[in-house]
Every structure is written in C-alpha cells, then in structure tokens.
Amino acid sequence: MEFEQPIFGSQSEKANKNPSHSQQYCADSSSSGSASSSPRLSFSQLSAPDDLITGRGMESFRTTLRRGVMPGRTDSAENKMDWLRSQIIGGDMEFESPFGERRLTYADHTASGRCLHYIENYIIDNVLPSYGMLFLIRLCTELHRWEGRIRYLTPVKEPRSTIRLLCITCWKSSKQKLMKMGRFHTGNSHTSDSYVGNKTTKTVHEANEYVKRCLGGGHDDALIFCGSGTTAAIKRLQEVMGVSIPSIMRERVLKCLSIAERWVVFVGPYEHHSNVLSWRQSLAEVVEIGLDQNGLVNVEDLRLQLGSYKGTNRPMLGSFSACSNVTGTYTDTRALARLLHQFGAFACFDFAASGPYVEIDMRSGEMDGYDAVFLSPHKFLGGPGSPGILLMNNSLYQLRSSPPSTCGGGTVDFVNGFNEKDTLYVENIQEREDAGTPPIIQKIRAALAFWVKEYIGYQVIERQEQDYIQKALERLLPNQNIRILGNTKADRQAIMSFLIYTTAYSSSAEMMSSSNAGGEVKGLYMWGETGNKRGKPLHGPFVAKLLNDLFGIQARGGCACAGPYGHSLLNIDEPRSLAFRSVIKLGYNAVKPGWTRISFPYYMAIEEFEFILAALEFVAVYGQRFLPLYHLNWKTGAWSFKKKAMRETLQAIEHNSNFYGLPMASVVLALNLEYHEAKDCANKCDRDSGVIGKFASYLETAKRIANLLPKFPTQRKVPEDIDLNLLPFRV
C-alpha cells in the first residue's frame, strides 16, 4: 500500500501561506434592534437578471449575516448572552410532569445543542425561497452552440431516464471553456444557469469555505460533510483510507493482507464508541492506550507503543478524543500531535464534545497540527439538523486512483454505457466525496452555527464555562452523597457526570439557606445533611428521571456511549464485566452500570445554573425516598411513575390530613400552590424574578412530597436471573 506521510514545516511558514481566518471570515455586526428579528431580503434588493446568472451583485453568505438585527460585535458579553437566550427555541417551554407543570431546563447540551430562532429565520428568509438544484446536462449538439453565448442558454429539462450522455471529447473541451468563463463555481453537478441554481450554489460554496476557515483548514485539506455527526465522519475517514469493510467480509479480507499493509491505529482511553468500535471492525490493527495515574491519556504508554511499531514501516494513525463526553477532561491535543508526528503517524482528533466551545485550528503540516478532525455541528448552539464534519489533510486520501467511497451523481465528469474504464471521476476530493444530492440546507445551518460561536468569541465562552464548572465543583465535591467522576483537578469542559449515593441509616436532613460572604440570602437555597453512611448509588437513569419529573431538568442517564471509559471510572474488572454481559445477554439491560450527566454551557442563565445545583443537592438527600413511586423495567432500564403508589403513600400517612383521601389531581394542585403564585407574579415582575419564583416553588414542592415518603424504602424484588450483589445500584 502506498501512502503519503505528512510533511511538517514551521509555524511561521504555515502562517505566511494561510493568513489568519479570523481577519477574513469572522462574523461581525454593528446593528441593533429587536432580538426576535432576522435578516430579510426584499425583492428590491435582488440583482438584475444578468447579475443573477453570473453571480455579480448578489449578497454573500457573510454579508446577509452582518445585516441581522442583533447586539453589535462590540457589545458586552452579557448583552450577547441575553440575546442568544432570547433566541433559543423552546427556551420558555413548559410540560406536564407527574408532579405538575414544569418549566423545561435543558442541561443535556453535550448530547445536542438547541435551535435558534435567528438561524431558522435566516434559512426561511434567505435560503428556502431560492432553494433549488438543476443538473448541468446538455446534448452534444447543443454544446457546440454554447460558445460565446453560454450565459443566455435555457437549461434542458429532460427526465433522467431519457438523458443522452455527452461524448467524452466534447465534455472535456466544453468544461474547460465553462471554467474559463467562471461558470463552474464548485465543479460539481450544480447549475449556474438559473437564479435558484446560482444563488444556492454560491451560498453553499461560501458556507463550506466559512466552516473550513473557522477550523483553520487550508488548500491541502478537504472538508467533507457526512451523515449526521462524528460517527459518520470517522466512518468516512476509514472509507477513504481504504480500511472500512462490511463486517461479514472482514475475516476473509484480513487473511489476504500482509502485516505490512495493515494500518496501526492508536485510540485513547476515554473514546466515544464511535471512535473505538468502528476502528475495531476495520482492517486496521487497534492499539488502545490507557489512563495514567492522573486519569489522563498515558503519554508514556503511547510513546512506547509508537516506538515498538516504528521499525515495521507500517502506516500509523492516532485517533483521540479532544475532550471526554463523560467527564469533560481535555486532552493536550498539541502534545499528542507532536508525539505522533515524531514517529511518522497521522494525528486525528474527535472534537464532538468540545467543538461547540473551543477554538479548533487545524494547522495541518505543522508538528503540532492535526491531520484530521471530526465534529458534530448538531451539538453547537443553533446546529441541530446539520451534518457531521470531517476535515482532513489530503495526504490521508487513499482513493485517488480508485472510485470515491460512494459513487453517484456529482462525483463524475463523464460516464457511458460501454465500459466502466471510460468513467472519469472528479479529481477534487471535496467534490468526489459529496455524492448524490448534497445536504444543502444542512451545510448552511452548520455554517450559521459556527458563526454564532465566532460571534460570542472563544475567550468569552471559556471564561463563562470555567466559572460555571469551578463553582459547581466547589459546591458539590464536599457533599458526601455525590461522587463526581474523573479527575476534578484536571482541565475540563463544563461537563459533569456523577453518582448519587443512597443512605444506610437515618439522620437529620433539613433545608438550609445559602448566603454569600456578605450575609445576603440568595434567591435559591441548597440542601444539606450530615452523618449518613453511603449505600449503593441510585440508578443513573432514575436520577435523570427524578430531575425531569420534579424539576423539569433535562439530564442524561447511562454510560454516555463510553463503555470502556466507564469500566475505568467505576473500577469494573474483567470478571465483573463479563458477569454484566451474561445478564445483559439474557435481556436485562437495566443492570448496565452508568451515571447521570449534565453540562453548563456558556449560554446557560445563572438562575438555571443555581437551580440545577440546588436540585442535585435535593436528590442527594431525598432521592431514595422516591423509589417506591417508580417502576423499573428490567428489560429496557426505563423508569416510569406509578400514580397508584403515590395515592397509597399519601393515604397511609394519616397525620397529613390536608392530603388524605384527595384524588391525585387535587394533591398535585395543592402541592403546586407556590407555582401558581409565581406564575401570577411573572406577569407583574420581570422575567428573571418569575423564573426564580418557579424554580423555588419546584424545590419546595419536592420537599413537601419527600416529607410524605419513607426515608428508607424497602428493597424491591429483583428478577431471579440477576444476582443482587452484581446489581450496581439501589432499587
């Protein structure tokens, strides 16, 4: 197998070749106005007919963004954040939970970002009205008439089934003429002969270039949009490297390969399943690097492994997470890139978790640069609905003399019905790897999400997120019932995965007010308790369910698609792991070990942040009391509320005469008295005071319910096939 190793130069040389993209492509705006407005193009602003065809006079992607109505780029970070929060679709949404109506508080940003009115309105106003694609196909006789008057020719509209193909000689000559006249914007199947074709092609082209510049990509790098996230991006890299193959053929093909032909791929200790399983199922040999004593990537182990393969002359590649999607722990990507390049290996990084928040500068060709990055723009604020992104150095592309990874429309210059060898595939990597109908709207949405990130600024994002995560750690680490996973002293993103432990015997638990150094009482309170002995932790999905039902907080329970890392975090050895596997194979998915995960993104309001911490402290004290109110489906691991259990519990507590014998609806109404008062207040007070009132009422309601429940509920029955000692959580 022939492949091209990366060639590295100095940073100064690279900087001269690729000027800073921040000067050319940064979003800007100096206008201000209504936060709910979006940029609109009226008919009077459209260009003349000739200009529509040639592209002259048409407003660019960046120009229309600058015309948006929003706080200016020089405005304060607080104003920008307020505007962003006002644009979140569903930001004020409320839903009906088992305990009454709750305001939705989203804390699962690591899984997916939120949609923005601004971006959706931009697409509705500036993209969808002129959306369209026409295929640039002509008859051979017509091509000879194009010379000198291509601009005015009306497109031929023939059904695909009756299209006659061009002769190869005419296609080559006509393509050269069209390219000289600037008619091929991207060289693929988009047409520029109509207004919709021209504007759509131009907008997509600019969106592509904008994203590429934001990531620090250069002329030697290819930007490929694929699938719906990082999983598809990693898969595409494996395809263009020639190591991806259907699982049913893998063993047979491996027998035909020599050792020297097989890639060696090094992966890190806290990879998402996408960056482990797909490599394991490829033709590559996978070497997994473990954790060091600080819970970080074991760099010395990686150095030893690289050294052991250096003399084999086998192609090598490292594929590491830039940030754990479980603990938020950052990887020193520059240090790993330098180490990998010292041994002649390619350096690839998964930015799915941190991509929406950190600056990504590819700098391919430099010793500390990246050869490929994977991203999931749907995790960006405003990004849901956008495709996955693979930005890679062209030296990783192994299909230059072969068909592209997916053959189809837009990947060929010529094809006939006589011989496959006559087929001419597009040479440009970005175009030949964009088969079929391109994800036009999805690409534009991804670019808009990048623009939002650039608009806020990396320093603002980092400062706010570090403030949140440090405050959260300072407040929760002393709580004996909460265990935060991972190295809490390492550099990390504002992601937190945790376990909440049950208590083995009773002690006092009371509400305590939280005050600052000046003695002023805050708008929200926290819960505290001392003296309880730890029991088993609560099930991660159960904690997420309680946060949802009691408080409207959207968290995630489970292993966050990071099973191998979870084994390390929870100290699960191989015998115990195989015991879990045996039970899961019987269909009991509920026994999977896991945790609960939340995140604190830069655009989260301070009231939401404080409310989430208070809710976590509440669950840490009272969470186990709610176990009898829920049913666990042992097959799926899902928890569901039991109304009957709630009624029985209330009726059994005779001294609570206010609730005795009341129907469920009346109980919920009584318990949510403060909520209704806060709702009335919200109409008279400002929005923030109203939100704090709601949050306080949710906490008070939860406390009232908890006081009606037994402190130490009895253990529920476990299926006979499950060993109670194996079960990692309290039921």
N, C-alpha and C positions, 0 to 999 in steps of 0.2 A: 504494500500500500504506500503510495506516495502522498506525502502531505507537507504543507508549508509551515515551518516553525515560525513563531513570532520574532520579529526583528525589533530590537529596542533601541531607542535614542534618548537623548537628554530631554528634560522638561522644557528647556529654553528653545530647543529646536522645534519641538512639537507646538509650543505656544506661538512661534512665528508662523507656522503653517496653518494653525487653526486659531484665529483670534477668539477672544472670549465671547461666548454666545450671549452672555448677559448684556452686552452692549448692543447687540443687533436684534435680539429676539425677546427681550424682557417685555412683559405686559406693562402697559402704562395707561394712566387715565388721570385727567385733571378736572373732569366734570363731576358734578354732584347733583343730587336730586332725590326723587322718590326711590326708596330701596326696592320697591316691588317692580320697577320698570325694567325693560330690557331694550337693547338697541333695535330699532326698526328701520328698514329701508323702504322709502316710499317710491312710487313709480317715477316721480320726478327726478329721483336720484339715479335712475338706471342710465346706462350708457347708450350711445347711438348704435344703430344696427351694425355698422362696420366694426365698431369698437367691441361689440359683444362677441363678434366672431373671432377677432384677433386677440381679444383679452385686454386691449388698451382701455384705460379709463375705468376699469372695474375695481370696485373696492376690495381690498385684500382681506384675508382672514384676520390679520393683526389690526388692520385699520378699523374694521367694524367692531372689534373687541374694544378698542380705545374709545369708541363712540358710546359705550354703555354708560348708563346712569348709575353711578356708584361713588363711594368715597374716593378721593384722589389718591394717587400713589404716595403723596407726601403727607396724607392724613395720619393721625395717630393709629397705633395698632389697635387700640380699644375701639375706635370708630369702625375700623375694618372688620373686627371680630363681630361687633354688633350687627353690621350689615350682613356678614356671612350667615349669622344665626337667623336673621330675619328671612333669609333666602332658602333655608332648609325646608324641603317639602315634608310635611308631617311633623314639623317642629313643635306644634301645639296640639298634636293628635291625642285623643283620649280613647280608651277602650274599656269594655266591661270585663272586669275580673271577678272571680268568685267572691271577693270581698267588697265589690262596688266598682264604681267608675274610677279609672286611674289615668293620670297623665303619662304618656309614653316618654320614658327617659332612656335614650339609646346609649348603651355602653359596650357595644359589640363591634366597634369600629375596625378591629383587627380582621374581622370576617368580611365586612363590606362597608363602604362609605355610604353617605346619604346623598340623595339627589337634591339639586338646587334649582329653584325657580329661574334664576338668571340663565343657567345653561340650557334648560329645557325651552325657555322662551327664545333664546338665541337660535336654537335649532328650528323651532317653529317659525320664527320670523325670517331667518336668513338662510336656512338650508333647505327645509322641506318645500317651500314654494318653488324653488328652482331645481329640485332633486330630479335626476334622471340620468340614464346612460343609453347611448346608441352605439352600436358596434360599427367600427370603421371598416366596412367591407364594400368593395366595388367590383364591377365586372372589368375584365381585362381591356375591352374596347373603350370603356369609359375612362380608364386611367390615362390612355393616350390623349384624351381630350382635356385632361386636367391642367396641363402645362399652361401657366400664365393666368389661369382664372380659377384656381382651386377654391378661393375664398367664397365664391358665389354658387358653387355646385350644391344642389339639393341632395341630401342623403338618399341612397337607395333603400327602400323599405321592403325587403323580401323575407318571407318566412325562413327560419333557419334550415328547414328541411329542403328548400329549393335553392339555397345559395350556391352559386357556381364559384369555384375557387380560382385564385389568380395563378397565372403561370409564374414560375419562380424568377425568371428574368425580369418580367415587368414589376413584380413586387419589390425586388431589390432596388431597381432604378427609381421607382416612384417613391419608395420610402426615403431614399436619400434626398430627393427633391423636396419632399414634405418637411424633412428635418431641417433643411437649409432655410425654408420659409418660416420656421418656428411653429409648425403646425402640430408637432408631436410634443405635448407638454411632458408626458411621462413615458412615452414609448410603448404603452400597453394598449389595451383594446378600447380605451375611452375615445370618444369622438370630440372634436372641437368645431364641428360644422353647425351646431345649434347652440342656442343660448344656454339651455339646461346642461348640455354636454360640456360646454366650455366652462361655465361657472362651477359646476360640480367638480370637474377635473382639476380646475385651478385651486379650488378650496381644499380638496383632499391633498393635493400636492403640497400646498403651504402648511396644512396640518401635519403632514408627515415630516416636513423639514423642521417645523417648530418643535415637535417632540424630540426629534433627533438632536437638535441643537441643545435642548434642555438637558439631555442626557450626556452631552459632551461628545457626541458621535462625529466622526469626520468622513472624508471621502473614501477611506479604506474600510468603512464599517457599513453594514447592511441593517436596515431597520425593517423588521418583519412583524406584522400584526397577525396574530393567530389565535384561534379558539376563543375562550372566554377568560383566560387567566394564565398564571405562571405554569400550571400543569401543561398546557398546550405549548407554551414557549419552550419549555425544557424538552418536550417530545419533538418539537420541530428541530431543535438543535441536534438531537440524536439522529433524526432522519437525514439532515443534510451532512452529518458526519459519516453516514453510512453504517451506523451501529444499531439502528432500530429494525426490528423484525417481528413478525407475528409470533406469539408465544408457542404455537404448535410446531413451528419450524426451527425454533432456537437450537435445540439439542443437535439436530441434524446438521445445521449450518456450522455450529461450533466445531464439529468433528472435521469439517473441511478446512478450517482455518489453522494456520500455523500460529505458534505463540507470538512470533514477531509481528504478526498482522493485527493482533488484538490490542485495542486501546486499554490503558490502565487509567481508571477514574478514581480519584480520591474524593470522598464525601465527608462532611463534618458530623459532629455528634448530636446537633440539635436541628437536623433537617426535617422539613415537612415531608410527608410521604411521597410527594411528587418528585422530590429530589433524591429519593432513595430507591423506591420500588421500580421506577422506570429505568434507572441505570442497572439495577439487578436483573431486569428482564431484557436488557440489551445484549449485544455481543461483546461488551466491554468486561474487563475484569475489575471488580469493585473492591477498593480498599477503604474500610471505614476507620476514620480517625476518632479516637475517644476524647474524653474530657481530662483536663489536668486537675490538680488538687484544688484549683480555684473555680472549677466549674466552667472553664473556658476551653476553646479548642486547644488541644495538646500540640503545640507548635513543634516541640522536640520530637514527638512521635511522627509527625508529618515529615520532618526533616530526615529522620531515619528511613522512613518508608520510601521517600523520594530517592534517597541515596541507594537503596537496595535495588531500585529499578533503573537507575541511571545508565548502567552499563549494558542494558538489554537492547538499547536503541528502539524501544517500543514507544509509540506516541502516548503522551501522558496529558492528563487534564484534571484540574481540581474544580469541584463544583460545591460551593459552600454557601450557607445562608449568611447574608449580611447581618441579619437580626433574627433572633428566635421569635417565632409567633406565639410561644408559650410564656417565656419569662421576659421577653423584651431585651435580652442580653445582646449587646452589639459585638460583632466580630471585627477585629482590626483587619479590614479588607486590604489595605495598602501593604501591611506587613506580610500577609499571606500571599498577595500577588508577587511581591518581590521574591519571596522564598520559592514559589512555584516557578517563576521565570528563571531563577538561578539554576534550576535543574532542567530547563528547557520544556517545562509543562505549561499548558494554557491555564489561565486563571478566569474562572466563571463564577458569578455570584447571583444568588437569589435575593432580590430586593422586594419580594412580595409584601413582607410585613413592614419594612421601614421606608419603602419607596414613596409613600404619600407625605413623608415628613422630613426626609433628609436630602441633602444635595447629592446628586449622582453625577460624577464626572468620569466618563469612560476612559479617556486618555490612552486609548489602545496604542501600542507601540512603545510605551514607556515602561520602565522596570516595575513601577508600582501601578501601572494601568490595568484595566480589565480587558479581557478578550471577548467576553460575552456577559450580558446582564439580562436577567429575567424579571418581568414586572407584571403586576395585576392592577391595571388602572381602575378596575371596578372598586378597589379599596380606597381610591382617592375621594376626597370630598367633591361631589358632582360627577363622579366617574361610573356609577352603576350602569351597566349596559354597554360598556366599552370592551374591546378585545384584549387578549394578552399581548405582551410585547416581548420580542426577542431582538436585542441589539447586539450584533456580533461582528467581530473582525472578519474580513473576507477570507483570511487565511484558514479559518475553520471550515470553510465551504469545500466539501469533497466531491460535489456533483457537477463540476464544470464540464467534464467530458461525458456526462450522463444526463438523462432526463431529470427534471426537477423532482422534488419529493412528492409533489402532486401535479399531475399533468391535466391540463384543462384549458378553458378559454383564458386568454390573456398571457399565456406562457409561451406561445409560439409566434414566430414570424411567418412561417409557411408550413402547410401540411397538405398532402394529397392522398388520393385513394389507391396509389400504385405501390408505394414502397415506404416502409417506416423510416428507412435511412434517408429519405428525402426531407424529413421533418427538420425544420430549423427552429430551435428554441431560442427564446430571448436571452441575451447574454447578461444583462443587468440582473444581479442577484435579487434585489428587492422586487423586481417585476416578475421574474420567473418563479418566485416563491409566493406569488399572490394570485393563485389560480382561481378561476371562476369569478362570480360577481363579488367585487371587493366589499368589505364591510365599511361602506362609505360613511354613513351616519355614525357608526361606532368609532371610526378613526377620528372624526371631528370631535365627538364627545370626549375622547381621550385627550385630545389636544387642549380642549377647553378646561379639563380637569387639571392638566399641567399648568395652564395659565393661572388658575386660582391659586395653586401652590406658589407660583412665582410672584403673584400679586401680593400675597401676605409676606413672603420673604423667609428665607431659611433661618435667619437669626431669631426672628420673632417666634417662629414655630418651635425652635429648640429651647428658647428661654421659657416659653409658657409650659411646654411639656415637662421640662426638668423641674419646674416649680411645682407642678401637679404631682409628679411621681415621688419627689422627695418629701413633700408634705404627707402623701399617702403612707409612705414607708415609716416616717416618724410617728405617725398616729396609730398605725396598725401593728407594727412589729412588737410593741410591748404587750399586746393582747395575747394572753396565754392560750386562747381558744382558736387563734388564727395562725396558720403557718403559710408564709409567702414562699413560693418555690423559687429556686435558683439562688445565685449569689447576689444578695441585695446590695452589696457594696460595689459591684461592677457597673461599668457604664451601661445604661439600659434605656430603652424607649419607655414611654408611658403605658406599658402593658403589664398586667399583674395577674398571675394565676395563683390560686390559693386553696387551702383546705380549711374547713371549719370543723373543729372537733366537738364532739358531744361531751357531756359531763357525767361523771360516775356517781356523784352524790350531791346533795343539796347544799346550797349556801345562799347568802343574801344576794339578791340581784335588784338593783334599783336604778332608776333614771337619775343621771347626774347632768347638771348643766355644764356647758363648756364655756370657759371665759378666756379672754386673751390676757396679755400681761397687764393691761390697764384695768382689768376687772369688769369690763363691759360684757354683758351677756350676748352671745351670738344669736342669730335668727334660728339656728338649728342646734339640736343637742345631741350628745352621744350617750352610749350606754356603757356601763361598766360593771364588773363583778370580780370578786376575788375568792380564792380558796377552793375552786372546783378542780377536781382531778380529771385529766383527759381520758376520754373513752375513744372509741373508733370515730373517724370523721364522718360527717354527713356525706351522702352521695352527691357528687358534683352536680349532676342534673337536677337533684332535689333542691339544692341551694339556688340554682338558676330559676327553678320553678317558683320558689318562695319569693325571690326578688321580683319576679314578674307579677305574681298574684297580689302580694301585699303592697308593693311599691311602684309597680309599672316599669321597673328597671329591666332592660334587655341585656342579659349576660349570656354566656355560653358555658355549658357543662359538657364534660367528656375529656378526651385526650387531645383535642385540637389537631387531629391528624398528624401527631408526632409521637407515635408509639415507641420507637427506640429511645428517644429522649425521655419519655415518660418512665421507662424502666429505670433509667439512671436517677431521675428525680425522686422516684418513690422507692428506690432501693429494692427492686424486684430482681431476684437472681433467676437463673435459667430453670431450675426445677419448679419454682413457683410460677414462672411464666408459662411453662408447659402445662401446669395444673389449670391455670386460667384457660388456656387454649382448649383443653379437653372439655371443660364445662361449656365454653362458648360454642364449641362444635356440636354440642347437644342442643343448642338453640337458646341458651340463656345469656343473651347479650348484656343483660343488666349487670353482670358481675365484672365487667370491664373496669379496671382501675382508671381513675381520672381525677379531675379537679374542676374548679369554676374559674372562668377568665373574664376580666373586664379590662377596659382601656380608658385613658383620659386624654383625648386628643386636644390639640391646641384650641379648637373652636368650641370646646365644651364650656358652658357658662359656670361661673364659680358657685352659683346656687346648686346646680346639678352635681358638681363635684362634692360639695359638702354633704349633700343629701345622700349620695351613694355611700360615702364613708359611714354616715350615721346608720344607714340601712345594713351595711355589713356588720357593724358593731351590734346591732339589734339581733341579727341572725346568729351571731356568735354566742349570744346569751340565751336566746329563746328559740332558736331554730328547731331543736329536737322536739319541742313541745307540739309542733305542728305535724309530726309524723303520722299520728292516728287519723288526721284529716285527709290523708292522701293514699291512693292505691298505686302500688308499683307493678308494672307489667314486666315480669321477669324475662319475657322473650325479647321485648324491644328496649327495655331500660327507661321507658317513659313513665312519668308520674302524673296522675290525674286526681283532681279534687273530688272528695266524697261528701256531697251535701248531707246525706243521711248521717254520717259520722259527726258532722257539725251539730246537727239537731240533737242527736243523742247526748253529745257532750254538754251542750247548753242545758238540756233538761235534767241532767244528772247533778247539776250544781244548784241546789235548792236555794242557797243564800243569795244568788244573783236573781232576785225576784224581778228585776226590770226586764230580764230576758227570758224568764221561764215561760215555756209554752208558746212563745211567739213563733209565727211562721218565719221561714228563712228570710224572706224579703223584708219583714219588719225588723229583724235583727240587724241586717246589713244597713238599713236606713238609720237605725238608732246609733250604730257604731260609726257611721259616717256623718254625724251631725256637724262636726267641725269642717268637713269638706264642703258641705253646702254653704256654711257661713263664709268660708274662704272664697267660694265661687261668687257669692254676692259681693264680697269685698273687692274681688278682682275687677268688677265693673266700675268701682269707685276709685280704687287706688291704682298705682302704676303697675305695669306688668310684673316686675320683679317681686314686689310685695305680694302680689296674688299668687305667684308660683311658690314662694316660700311658705305662704299660708297653706297651700295644698300639700306641700311636702311635709310640713309639721303635722297636718291632720292625718296623713297616711301613717306616720310614725306613732302617733297617739292611738290611732285605731288599732294598729298592730299590737301595741302594748296592752290594750284592753282585751283583745282576743286572747293574747298569750296568758293573761292572768286567769282566764277561764279554763285553761288547759292544764293537764297534769305535767308536773316538772319532769318526771321520769317515766315516759310511756313504756308500756310493756313491749317486749320484743315480738315482732310479728313472725308468723310461720315462714320457714324457708323451704323451698322445694327439696325433696329427698335427695335429688341428684347433686345438690350443692352442699359442700362442706362449710359449716358455719365459720370455722377457723380460717377458711380461704377467703371468705367474703371480706373485702377491704373496707367496708363502710357499715354504719349503723342503720338498721332497718326497724 
